């Protein structure tokens, strides 16, 4: 790595979704600044693309696809099909997963697009650290100075400091498995833990899912948590919530044993007649995602990390006003789409000197579990003065056709404005379904407009129309003319109905 002490106008640290978005947006804006382009550099310590593409959501979704195919094969006889049940060839599956990652990386052509935009790209720099508020040096010999910086260094899977923790895996270690474990204990039942539990169970493993909180997916609507736990138990996952914690992991002849603080083995299942499970072949930690602040030497830049993240104000400025941050490192919404949103605002504020605030108001998200779950907006507990409707998947014909009738769609609507406050879906294609609702929320549609949308038949998204119509009639809204069916045509086509 060649030292480069010629100062840049802007350095972006990190080549994931936030870093790439920030660099491209800064380059766009910089072409009009002072009549010439800005001098911009992007530094990436390893591979471009970030955690999501390389060992996060993309490869996890590939595994979920394989798990879904395994599940669908169970329906063969119901649809008059014959054939041997499929088995998992883990090495072939992981090879396919890496091929998918490579294909997506090639398709995006991140380095080429950045260089075409005038951004200097430095990859495999090794870790970077601040020497002073404007200077970075990397472990592979690089030295860079900039007037302003945007930190987009992401996060990593948390490892807990209990004895025997070295025996536990994280999601990143799954890609190095040589054989499929027959039994797995997963510590943590948020999005990552639930997805891994679902995948390994569909692959035939015995799975124990442990969560400290009173329910799995604790950040989701309580109805989502309850339905997902019921579905997991039905498919044979041993779910334990309110778990006291882990004192240590012991390695024995039969595998790895998780020991609770009381000294006992964790129970297999509250409803099981067995006091404890046998030792498992693998223990996976899914217990948090702190930011990559270690090694940055942030105090040299005038920044003190808080709870493992870089603190920012509403303009995504750190305590050092010339340094901005975006993405997972801020500890806000740790999602790809949110990282890109923050990165655009950080770039605009850094380059143009604006004071734009950021907010994550409409952020559809979910998990590629079986069944899927998806959410956007407020939960029922968070909403006030709201009307709520829940429609079961069994009410839509597509779910009956496909044999996937488990699940529901919940809509939450403001009683006064009639605008959608939130939605929560469990069931087939749940993540896709909430995208439609998110678009309606972004357009500030009223519930009668969503109810009037003529959705294709038979589809899973039809459940949104059913839920919207249920709320509309509950609120006393009825159509007056055929035009009510056109989305956004006019709100006045509805009137109150006497109770």
RODO-2510 file (C-alpha; in nm, 4 decimals, decimal comma):
residues 499
     n   res          X          Y          Z
     1     x     0,0000     0,0000     0,0000
     2     x     0,1474     0,3305    -0,1101
     3     x     0,1315     0,6220     0,1286
     4     x    -0,0898     0,8972    -0,0057
     5     x    -0,0471     1,2231     0,1830
     6     x    -0,2037     1,4361    -0,0883
     7     x    -0,5202     1,5369     0,0969
     8     x    -0,8627     1,4327    -0,0251
     9     x    -1,1738     1,6405     0,0030
    10     x    -1,3589     1,3375     0,1361
    11     x    -1,2666     0,9869     0,2489
    12     x    -1,5284     0,7165     0,2973
    13     x    -1,4159     0,4341     0,5222
    14     x    -1,5925     0,1074     0,4374
    15     x    -1,7050    -0,0534     0,1126
    16     x    -2,0429    -0,1925     0,2131
    17     x    -2,3864    -0,0574     0,1146
    18     x    -2,3434     0,2599     0,3215
    19     x    -1,9902     0,3337     0,2020
    20     x    -2,0618     0,2752    -0,1656
    21     x    -2,3819     0,4804    -0,1527
    22     x    -2,2056     0,7661     0,0262
    23     x    -1,9191     0,7672    -0,2247
    24     x    -2,1453     0,7652    -0,5305
    25     x    -2,3716     1,0364    -0,3906
    26     x    -2,0745     1,2517    -0,2891
    27     x    -1,9291     1,2149    -0,6372
    28     x    -2,2581     1,3237    -0,7951
    29     x    -2,2772     1,6282    -0,5737
    30     x    -1,9076     1,7066    -0,5992
    31     x    -1,9093     1,7581    -0,9748
    32     x    -2,0931     2,0845    -0,9244
    33     x    -1,8937     2,2111    -0,6275
    34     x    -1,6641     2,5037    -0,7108
    35     x    -1,6865     2,4128    -1,0782
    36     x    -1,4817     2,0953    -1,0451
    37     x    -1,5076     1,7479    -0,9030
    38     x    -1,4138     1,6638    -0,5492
    39     x    -1,1203     1,4384    -0,4748
    40     x    -1,2819     1,1375    -0,3085
    41     x    -1,1363     0,8091    -0,1848
    42     x    -1,3034     0,4953    -0,0529
    43     x    -1,1055     0,2575     0,1697
    44     x    -1,2164    -0,1032     0,2235
    45     x    -1,0211    -0,3278     0,4564
    46     x    -1,1231    -0,6506     0,2834
    47     x    -1,3788    -0,7264     0,0105
    48     x    -1,6264    -0,4819    -0,1368
    49     x    -1,9942    -0,5387    -0,0687
    50     x    -2,0066    -0,5463     0,3087
    51     x    -2,1377    -0,8101     0,5458
    52     x    -2,4798    -0,8450     0,3841
    53     x    -2,3489    -0,9490     0,0439
    54     x    -2,0476    -1,1500     0,1550
    55     x    -2,1620    -1,3459     0,4592
    56     x    -2,4914    -1,2022     0,5792
    57     x    -2,8334    -1,1688     0,4226
    58     x    -2,7410    -1,2852     0,0705
    59     x    -2,5892    -1,6234     0,1636
    60     x    -2,8466    -1,6689     0,4408
    61     x    -3,1249    -1,6141     0,1880
    62     x    -2,9602    -1,8721    -0,0381
    63     x    -2,9697    -2,1259     0,2452
    64     x    -3,3302    -2,0296     0,3146
    65     x    -3,4111    -2,1001    -0,0510
    66     x    -3,2687    -2,4515    -0,0163
    67     x    -3,4616    -2,5006     0,3074
    68     x    -3,7808    -2,3880     0,1350
    69     x    -3,7270    -2,6425    -0,1416
    70     x    -3,6861    -2,9130     0,1233
    71     x    -4,0138    -2,8045     0,2796
    72     x    -4,1983    -2,7930    -0,0520
    73     x    -4,0858    -3,1472    -0,1292
    74     x    -4,2968    -3,2618     0,1655
    75     x    -4,6053    -3,1642    -0,0353
    76     x    -4,5240    -3,3804    -0,3379
    77     x    -4,7732    -3,6559    -0,2622
    78     x    -5,0486    -3,4020    -0,1878
    79     x    -5,0199    -3,2779    -0,5464
    80     x    -4,9876    -3,6175    -0,7128
    81     x    -4,6097    -3,6101    -0,7431
    82     x    -4,3768    -3,8976    -0,6645
    83     x    -4,0060    -3,9141    -0,6023
    84     x    -3,7507    -3,9688    -0,3311
    85     x    -3,7324    -3,7017    -0,0601
    86     x    -3,4317    -3,4710    -0,1163
    87     x    -3,1267    -3,4763     0,1078
    88     x    -2,8762    -3,2005     0,1791
    89     x    -2,5321    -3,2041     0,0182
    90     x    -2,3804    -2,9327     0,2352
    91     x    -2,0619    -2,8862     0,0338
    92     x    -2,2616    -2,8454    -0,2878
    93     x    -2,5052    -2,6085    -0,1170
    94     x    -2,2282    -2,3885     0,0226
    95     x    -2,0569    -2,3879    -0,3170
    96     x    -2,3827    -2,2717    -0,4753
    97     x    -2,4159    -2,0075    -0,2048
    98     x    -2,0699    -1,8693    -0,2780
    99     x    -2,1476    -1,8733    -0,6494
   100     x    -2,4540    -1,6597    -0,5808
   101     x    -2,2453    -1,4171    -0,3748
   102     x    -1,9879    -1,3939    -0,6542
   103     x    -2,2583    -1,3402    -0,9180
   104     x    -2,4128    -1,0565    -0,7197
   105     x    -2,0738    -0,8969    -0,6640
   106     x    -1,9990    -0,9152    -1,0363
   107     x    -2,3414    -0,7808    -1,1279
   108     x    -2,3024    -0,4777    -0,9063
   109     x    -1,9540    -0,3952    -1,0435
   110     x    -1,8957    -0,1776    -0,7399
   111     x    -1,5334    -0,0894    -0,8047
   112     x    -1,5918    -0,0139    -1,1725
   113     x    -1,8911     0,2092    -1,0966
   114     x    -1,7027     0,3961    -0,8274
   115     x    -1,3985     0,4502    -1,0453
   116     x    -1,6162     0,5628    -1,3360
   117     x    -1,7668     0,8187    -1,0992
   118     x    -1,4213     0,9505    -1,0153
   119     x    -1,3809     0,7824    -0,6773
   120     x    -1,0397     0,6353    -0,5975
   121     x    -1,0923     0,2880    -0,4507
   122     x    -0,8457     0,1133    -0,2211
   123     x    -0,9386    -0,2449    -0,1267
   124     x    -0,7753    -0,4930     0,1103
   125     x    -0,6157    -0,2072     0,3008
   126     x    -0,6382    -0,3866     0,6335
   127     x    -0,7779    -0,2111     0,9375
   128     x    -0,7619     0,1679     0,9477
   129     x    -0,6963     0,3851     1,2510
   130     x    -0,6950     0,7578     1,3168
   131     x    -0,3586     0,9256     1,3646
   132     x    -0,5188     1,2664     1,4099
   133     x    -0,8655     1,4079     1,3314
   134     x    -0,7913     1,4231     0,9570
   135     x    -0,5462     1,1375     0,9007
   136     x    -0,5935     0,7610     0,8714
   137     x    -0,3295     0,4947     0,8501
   138     x    -0,3903     0,1308     0,7588
   139     x    -0,2248    -0,1868     0,8792
   140     x    -0,0907    -0,2498     0,5298
   141     x     0,1039     0,0714     0,5097
   142     x    -0,1398     0,3260     0,3717
   143     x    -0,1703     0,6790     0,5040
   144     x    -0,4544     0,9075     0,3952
   145     x    -0,5636     1,2603     0,4814
   146     x    -0,8974     1,4277     0,4171
   147     x    -1,0838     1,7457     0,4977
   148     x    -1,3966     1,5426     0,5781
   149     x    -1,4675     1,1757     0,6407
   150     x    -1,7695     0,9449     0,6442
   151     x    -1,7312     0,6323     0,8570
   152     x    -1,9249     0,3338     0,7218
   153     x    -1,7346     0,0497     0,8858
   154     x    -2,0311    -0,1719     0,9750
   155     x    -2,0538    -0,4197     1,2593
   156     x    -1,9813    -0,7771     1,3586
   157     x    -2,1405    -1,0675     1,5427
   158     x    -2,1042    -1,0350     1,9173
   159     x    -1,9128    -1,3014     2,1071
   160     x    -1,9905    -1,3418     2,4754
   161     x    -1,7080    -1,3694     2,7313
   162     x    -1,8136    -1,6868     2,9134
   163     x    -1,5881    -1,9917     2,9544
   164     x    -1,6009    -2,2160     2,6526
   165     x    -1,7201    -1,9384     2,4210
   166     x    -1,4462    -2,0384     2,1776
   167     x    -1,6507    -2,3503     2,1020
   168     x    -1,9435    -2,1422     1,9745
   169     x    -1,9943    -2,0361     1,6144
   170     x    -2,1432    -1,7196     1,4686
   171     x    -2,3392    -1,6940     1,1451
   172     x    -2,0118    -1,6223     0,9616
   173     x    -1,8710    -1,9593     1,0690
   174     x    -2,1601    -2,1488     0,9123
   175     x    -2,0019    -2,1097     0,5683
   176     x    -1,6978    -2,3071     0,6869
   177     x    -1,8918    -2,6121     0,8092
   178     x    -1,7810    -2,9369     0,6498
   179     x    -2,0818    -3,1422     0,7551
   180     x    -2,4370    -3,0589     0,8530
   181     x    -2,4714    -3,0795     1,2329
   182     x    -2,7409    -3,3168     1,3527
   183     x    -2,8168    -3,0984     1,6541
   184     x    -2,7779    -2,7237     1,7079
   185     x    -2,8294    -2,4855     1,9995
   186     x    -2,8817    -2,1254     1,8910
   187     x    -2,8399    -1,8535     2,1520
   188     x    -3,0505    -1,5518     2,0617
   189     x    -3,3906    -1,5448     1,8936
   190     x    -3,3915    -1,2155     1,7065
   191     x    -3,3844    -1,2103     1,3254
   192     x    -3,0549    -1,3949     1,2714
   193     x    -3,1190    -1,6609     1,5343
   194     x    -3,4698    -1,7335     1,4094
   195     x    -3,3572    -1,7585     1,0476
   196     x    -3,0786    -2,0017     1,1352
   197     x    -3,3117    -2,2064     1,3564
   198     x    -3,5638    -2,2362     1,0745
   199     x    -3,3001    -2,3288     0,8156
   200     x    -3,1260    -2,5942     1,0247
   201     x    -3,4584    -2,7485     1,1250
   202     x    -3,5704    -2,7715     0,7626
   203     x    -3,2395    -2,9432     0,6878
   204     x    -3,3280    -3,2079     0,9453
   205     x    -3,1270    -3,0953     1,2475
   206     x    -3,2605    -3,1027     1,6012
   207     x    -3,2712    -2,7361     1,7032
   208     x    -3,2896    -2,5606     2,0396
   209     x    -3,3567    -2,1857     2,0283
   210     x    -3,2798    -1,9907     2,3470
   211     x    -3,3812    -1,6307     2,4154
   212     x    -3,3300    -1,4174     2,7279
   213     x    -3,6370    -1,2031     2,6549
   214     x    -3,9891    -1,3240     2,7367
   215     x    -4,0579    -1,3884     2,3669
   216     x    -3,8727    -1,4581     2,0463
   217     x    -3,8352    -1,1708     1,7990
   218     x    -3,8764    -0,9283     2,0912
   219     x    -3,8587    -0,6165     1,8715
   220     x    -4,1536    -0,7285     1,6581
   221     x    -4,5260    -0,6966     1,7204
   222     x    -4,6285    -0,9380     1,9969
   223     x    -4,8691    -1,1141     1,7590
   224     x    -4,5767    -1,1878     1,5259
   225     x    -4,3697    -1,3295     1,8116
   226     x    -4,6502    -1,5521     1,9374
   227     x    -4,7378    -1,6846     1,5935
   228     x    -4,3757    -1,7527     1,5025
   229     x    -4,3120    -1,9366     1,8288
   230     x    -4,6183    -2,1537     1,7729
   231     x    -4,5060    -2,2296     1,4176
   232     x    -4,1531    -2,3124     1,5329
   233     x    -4,2793    -2,5503     1,7998
   234     x    -4,5078    -2,7169     1,5473
   235     x    -4,2141    -2,7889     1,3183
   236     x    -4,0151    -2,9355     1,6050
   237     x    -3,7913    -2,6488     1,7153
   238     x    -3,7402    -2,6477     2,0920
   239     x    -3,8025    -2,2863     2,1967
   240     x    -3,7040    -2,1575     2,5388
   241     x    -3,7760    -1,7929     2,6240
   242     x    -3,6857    -1,6152     2,9451
   243     x    -3,3665    -1,8183     2,9499
   244     x    -3,1428    -1,7324     3,2455
   245     x    -2,8266    -1,7101     3,0375
   246     x    -2,5154    -1,9143     2,9729
   247     x    -2,2510    -1,9740     3,2377
   248     x    -2,0254    -2,1803     3,0135
   249     x    -2,0068    -2,4249     2,7276
   250     x    -1,8469    -2,7583     2,8023
   251     x    -1,7016    -2,9851     2,5375
   252     x    -1,7483    -3,3561     2,5953
   253     x    -1,7339    -3,6816     2,4063
   254     x    -2,0930    -3,6376     2,2923
   255     x    -2,0642    -3,2779     2,1792
   256     x    -2,1107    -2,9373     2,3390
   257     x    -2,3176    -2,8808     2,6511
   258     x    -2,4643    -2,5412     2,7356
   259     x    -2,4630    -2,4820     3,1117
   260     x    -2,6926    -2,2234     3,2714
   261     x    -2,5866    -1,9950     3,5615
   262     x    -2,7625    -2,2290     3,8057
   263     x    -2,5237    -2,5017     3,6992
   264     x    -2,7816    -2,7080     3,5161
   265     x    -2,8221    -2,7972     3,1546
   266     x    -3,0796    -2,5919     2,9701
   267     x    -3,4197    -2,7604     2,9387
   268     x    -3,5099    -2,9133     2,6082
   269     x    -3,8614    -2,7801     2,5963
   270     x    -4,0972    -2,6565     2,8674
   271     x    -4,3570    -2,9080     2,7456
   272     x    -4,1148    -3,1979     2,7067
   273     x    -4,0948    -3,4892     2,9473
   274     x    -3,7160    -3,4794     2,9192
   275     x    -3,5303    -3,2684     3,1733
   276     x    -3,2538    -3,1718     2,9326
   277     x    -3,1374    -3,2373     2,5784
   278     x    -2,8309    -3,4345     2,4854
   279     x    -2,5155    -3,2394     2,4042
   280     x    -2,5350    -3,0713     2,0655
   281     x    -2,2960    -3,0857     1,7734
   282     x    -2,2910    -2,7078     1,7265
   283     x    -2,3636    -2,3965     1,9317
   284     x    -2,4310    -2,0756     1,7392
   285     x    -2,4280    -1,7267     1,8914
   286     x    -2,6783    -1,4744     1,7546
   287     x    -2,6734    -1,2300     2,0432
   288     x    -2,6107    -0,8879     1,8980
   289     x    -2,4304    -0,6807     1,6386
   290     x    -2,1912    -0,4186     1,7830
   291     x    -2,0139    -0,1708     1,5596
   292     x    -1,6599    -0,2132     1,4319
   293     x    -1,5126     0,0535     1,6583
   294     x    -1,2216    -0,1500     1,7920
   295     x    -0,8911    -0,0450     1,6447
   296     x    -1,0163     0,2808     1,4903
   297     x    -0,8435     0,4842     1,7626
   298     x    -1,1444     0,7142     1,7699
   299     x    -1,0144     0,9277     2,0594
   300     x    -0,7432     1,0564     1,8236
   301     x    -1,0254     1,1999     1,6128
   302     x    -1,2081     1,3452     1,9114
   303     x    -1,4750     1,0737     1,9221
   304     x    -1,5652     0,8480     2,2147
   305     x    -1,7660     0,5367     2,1207
   306     x    -2,0891     0,4738     2,3088
   307     x    -2,2092     0,1181     2,3798
   308     x    -2,0008    -0,0152     2,0941
   309     x    -2,1174     0,2376     1,8337
   310     x    -2,0191     0,5791     1,7000
   311     x    -2,2518     0,8498     1,8347
   312     x    -2,4098     1,0824     1,5789
   313     x    -2,6507     1,3742     1,5925
   314     x    -2,9604     1,4199     1,3772
   315     x    -2,7376     1,5259     1,0857
   316     x    -2,5236     1,2094     1,1165
   317     x    -2,2308     1,4149     1,2446
   318     x    -2,0062     1,2660     1,5084
   319     x    -1,8707     1,4781     1,7976
   320     x    -1,5980     1,5760     1,5478
   321     x    -1,8052     1,7995     1,3130
   322     x    -1,6032     1,7131     1,0006
   323     x    -1,6587     1,3395     1,0509
   324     x    -1,9913     1,1750     0,9679
   325     x    -2,1079     0,8154     1,0131
   326     x    -2,3724     0,5976     0,8487
   327     x    -2,4958     0,2399     0,8550
   328     x    -2,4586    -0,0256     1,1232
   329     x    -2,1816     0,1674     1,2967
   330     x    -2,4387     0,4214     1,4219
   331     x    -2,6361     0,1502     1,6032
   332     x    -2,9702     0,2704     1,4645
   333     x    -3,1553     0,0637     1,2021
   334     x    -2,9163    -0,2165     1,1071
   335     x    -3,0605    -0,2869     0,7645
   336     x    -2,9160    -0,2482     0,4155
   337     x    -3,1901    -0,0107     0,3032
   338     x    -3,1443     0,2025     0,6140
   339     x    -2,7678     0,2140     0,5664
   340     x    -2,8174     0,3508     0,2166
   341     x    -3,0662     0,6090     0,3412
   342     x    -2,8281     0,7310     0,6104
   343     x    -2,5349     0,7328     0,3678
   344     x    -2,7125     0,9597     0,1187
   345     x    -2,7962     1,2107     0,3906
   346     x    -2,4453     1,1965     0,5366
   347     x    -2,2925     1,2577     0,1927
   348     x    -2,5222     1,5511     0,1197
   349     x    -2,4522     1,7091     0,4569
   350     x    -2,0773     1,6526     0,4267
   351     x    -2,0399     1,7787     0,0693
   352     x    -2,2947     2,0599     0,0606
   353     x    -2,2782     2,1647     0,4236
   354     x    -2,6494     2,0979     0,4653
   355     x    -2,8210     2,0146     0,7916
   356     x    -3,0627     1,7527     0,6731
   357     x    -3,2002     1,5306     0,9436
   358     x    -3,2518     1,1612     0,8976
   359     x    -3,5324     0,9428     1,0184
   360     x    -3,6337     0,5816     0,9740
   361     x    -4,0105     0,6136     0,9533
   362     x    -4,1145     0,3616     0,6891
   363     x    -3,8712     0,0709     0,6872
   364     x    -4,0183    -0,2614     0,5744
   365     x    -3,8211    -0,5553     0,7054
   366     x    -3,8617    -0,9192     0,7975
   367     x    -3,7070    -1,2619     0,8175
   368     x    -3,6721    -1,5446     0,5672
   369     x    -3,7885    -1,8014     0,8166
   370     x    -4,0545    -2,0650     0,7581
   371     x    -4,3064    -1,9167     0,7873
   372     x    -4,1770    -1,5755     0,6842
   373     x    -4,2560    -1,2648     0,8831
   374     x    -4,2563    -0,9026     0,7709
   375     x    -4,3250    -0,5719     0,9416
   376     x    -4,3395    -0,2007     0,8736
   377     x    -4,4279     0,0953     1,0933
   378     x    -4,5716     0,0881     1,4437
   379     x    -4,6633    -0,2192     1,6412
   380     x    -5,0090    -0,2462     1,7919
   381     x    -4,8632    -0,1677     2,1351
   382     x    -4,6963     0,1488     2,0034
   383     x    -5,0002     0,2836     1,8179
   384     x    -5,2530     0,5112     1,9853
   385     x    -5,6099     0,5888     1,8821
   386     x    -5,5862     0,3167     1,6192
   387     x    -5,8143     0,0693     1,4485
   388     x    -5,6682    -0,2783     1,4009
   389     x    -5,7743    -0,5594     1,1708
   390     x    -5,6313    -0,9105     1,1493
   391     x    -5,7026    -1,1424     0,8566
   392     x    -5,5836    -1,5054     0,8606
   393     x    -5,4010    -1,6490     0,5611
   394     x    -5,6666    -1,9199     0,5445
   395     x    -5,9048    -1,6526     0,4098
   396     x    -5,7124    -1,6049     0,0836
   397     x    -5,7467    -1,8517    -0,2001
   398     x    -5,3790    -1,8478    -0,2999
   399     x    -5,2804    -1,9793     0,0431
   400     x    -5,5341    -2,2597     0,0089
   401     x    -5,4062    -2,3436    -0,3405
   402     x    -5,0460    -2,3622    -0,2207
   403     x    -5,1248    -2,5388     0,1050
   404     x    -4,9738    -2,2591     0,3157
   405     x    -5,2654    -2,1343     0,5215
   406     x    -5,0749    -2,0563     0,8423
   407     x    -5,0286    -1,6893     0,9202
   408     x    -5,2044    -1,3546     0,9283
   409     x    -5,1957    -0,9943     0,8080
   410     x    -5,2483    -0,7192     1,0637
   411     x    -5,3158    -0,3595     0,9593
   412     x    -5,3019    -0,0694     1,2050
   413     x    -5,4757     0,2536     1,0997
   414     x    -5,5052     0,5940     1,2642
   415     x    -5,8674     0,6470     1,3625
   416     x    -5,8688     1,0178     1,2737
   417     x    -5,6479     1,0528     0,9645
   418     x    -5,7347     0,7039     0,8324
   419     x    -5,3699     0,6624     0,7302
   420     x    -5,1809     0,3389     0,7852
   421     x    -4,9576     0,3383     1,0914
   422     x    -4,8159    -0,0105     1,0621
   423     x    -4,8553    -0,3619     0,9306
   424     x    -4,7356    -0,7029     1,0432
   425     x    -4,7535    -1,0224     0,8430
   426     x    -4,6670    -1,3840     0,9149
   427     x    -4,6969    -1,6347     0,6329
   428     x    -4,5843    -1,7182     0,2833
   429     x    -4,4184    -1,4217     0,1061
   430     x    -4,4707    -1,2010     0,4117
   431     x    -4,1640    -0,9884     0,3357
   432     x    -4,2968    -0,9151    -0,0128
   433     x    -4,6460    -0,8378     0,1145
   434     x    -4,5300    -0,5636     0,3512
   435     x    -4,3595    -0,3836     0,0613
   436     x    -4,7035    -0,3033    -0,0825
   437     x    -4,8177    -0,1639     0,2499
   438     x    -4,4965     0,0361     0,2906
   439     x    -4,5521     0,1959    -0,0504
   440     x    -4,9042     0,2922     0,0545
   441     x    -4,7690     0,4436     0,3748
   442     x    -4,5069     0,6424     0,1829
   443     x    -4,7819     0,7772    -0,0441
   444     x    -4,9832     0,8723     0,2661
   445     x    -5,2752     0,6718     0,1328
   446     x    -5,5871     0,6462     0,3406
   447     x    -5,7278     0,3068     0,4238
   448     x    -6,0176     0,3455     0,1795
   449     x    -5,7717     0,3941    -0,1056
   450     x    -5,5865     0,0772    -0,0167
   451     x    -5,9175    -0,1041     0,0216
   452     x    -6,0129     0,0056    -0,3288
   453     x    -5,6988    -0,1225    -0,4973
   454     x    -5,7850    -0,4029    -0,7420
   455     x    -5,5198    -0,6600    -0,6617
   456     x    -5,4540    -0,9556    -0,8908
   457     x    -5,6186    -1,2883    -0,8137
   458     x    -5,5149    -1,5320    -0,6772
   459     x    -5,2191    -1,3742    -0,4976
   460     x    -5,0850    -1,3497    -0,1457
   461     x    -5,1027    -0,9694    -0,1604
   462     x    -5,4807    -1,0008    -0,1814
   463     x    -5,4739    -1,0358     0,1957
   464     x    -5,3832    -0,6663     0,2175
   465     x    -5,7054    -0,5747     0,0390
   466     x    -5,9074    -0,7980     0,2705
   467     x    -5,7547    -0,6397     0,5799
   468     x    -5,8023    -0,2880     0,4410
   469     x    -6,1677    -0,3520     0,3582
   470     x    -6,2243    -0,5005     0,7025
   471     x    -6,0966    -0,1808     0,8649
   472     x    -6,2834     0,0435     0,6201
   473     x    -6,6159    -0,1156     0,7045
   474     x    -6,5363    -0,1191     1,0744
   475     x    -6,4758     0,2564     1,0496
   476     x    -6,8077     0,3039     0,8752
   477     x    -6,6699     0,3748     0,5282
   478     x    -6,8618     0,2493     0,2253
   479     x    -6,8166     0,3120    -0,1505
   480     x    -7,0555     0,5479    -0,3288
   481     x    -6,9546     0,4953    -0,6917
   482     x    -6,7432     0,2593    -0,9054
   483     x    -6,4572     0,5085    -0,9056
   484     x    -6,3822     0,4228    -0,5429
   485     x    -6,1806     0,1258    -0,6666
   486     x    -5,9088     0,3402    -0,8252
   487     x    -5,6150     0,3979    -0,5933
   488     x    -5,5740     0,7655    -0,5205
   489     x    -5,8624     0,8794    -0,7460
   490     x    -6,0496     1,0549    -0,4701
   491     x    -6,1111     1,0121    -0,1019
   492     x    -6,4496     1,1814    -0,1293
   493     x    -6,6016     0,8684    -0,2844
   494     x    -6,6450     0,7312     0,0664
   495     x    -6,8883     0,8354     0,3362
   496     x    -6,9690     0,7479     0,6919
   497     x    -7,2204     0,4723     0,7530
   498     x    -7,4688     0,4671     1,0341
   499     x    -7,3906     0,2009     1,2956
***
